Amino acid sequence: KMPSPRLVMRSRSSVKVSADFLGSPANLIVCGCTALFLVAGRFGIAPTTNKLATPGLKLEEFKSGLISNDPAGFTVVDVLYLGTSGHAVAIGIVLGLKGIGAL
């Protein structure tokens, strides 16, 4: 006959939840870059699906077929692409600053 394994009750340990990241320099850089890219796209400074860049870097209207209720024609594709671009630039800034020891 095999002995049954004993159930061991472990003591409960407290879990510390920290929200220190919300105001950190890295968080502010990521939020700032993402907001900057979204604002640039929304107000026509950056290319979007309905405003493409020409070889001379001028924005010209383009009929993409994407429908939006936004007066400027800002679509969900624009939000995803500009948000991703903003995050990518922010990651580069944060890693660069960490690399030189400034962050």
N, C-alpha and C positions, 0 to 999 in steps of 0.2 A: 504494500500500500504506500502511495506517494503522499508526502505531507502537502497540505494545501498551502499556497503562498500567503503570507501575511500581508494584509493591507496596512500600509504605513501612512498615517496622516501627517502631512507636512504642514508646518506652521505657515500661516498666511504672511506674506511679506507685502509691505506697502509699495505701491508703484508711484514713482514721481513723474508727473506730467509737467513738461516745461514748454512754455510758449515764448521762449527767448528769441526764436527765429523771426517773429513777426516784425520786430523793429530793427533787425540787424542790418548792417550795411549791404550784405549780399541780397537780402530780400528787397531792400529799397532800390538797388541797381536793377534787379530783375523786373520789378513793378514799373520802374521808370522807363526802361527800355521798351517793354511791351506796350505801355501806354503811348510812348512816343511813336512807335511804329503804327499802332492802330489809329492815332490821331492823324498822322501823315497820310495814311491811306484814305481815311474818311473824308478829309478836306482837300483831297486832290493833289497832294505833294508827292506821294508814292504811287507807282502803277498798281492797278487793280484789274479784276477780270473785265470790267467795262471801260477801262482807260489804260491802254497799252502804251509802252514807251517806244518811240521811234528810234532809229539809229542816231539821231541828233539829240536824244534824251528829252524829247518833248512828248507830252502826253496827248494822245488823240483818242477820240471816242471809238469804241468797238462794240458791235452787236454780238455779245457772247451767247445770248439765248437764256441766260440765268435771270430769273424774275426776282425782283426785290421790291418791297414796299418802302424802302428807304429813299428819300428824295435825291440823294447823291448816287443811288444805285449800288450801295455797299451790300455785298452778299455774304453768306456764311462761309463761302470759299475764301473770301478776302479776310475774314476774321481768323480763320484757321491759318492761312499762309502768313499774314502779318504778325499774328501772335507767335507763331513758330519762329519766324525770323527775329522778332524781338527777343525771344528767349535765347536763341542761338548767339546773338550779339552780346547779350547780358552774360551768358556763360563764359564767353571769351574775355569779357572785361573782368569778371570775378576771378577767373583762373589767372589772367595776366597780373592782376593786382596781388593775388596770393603768391604768385611766382616771384615778384620783386619784393615781397614782404610788406606791402602797403596795406594789406587787409588782414 
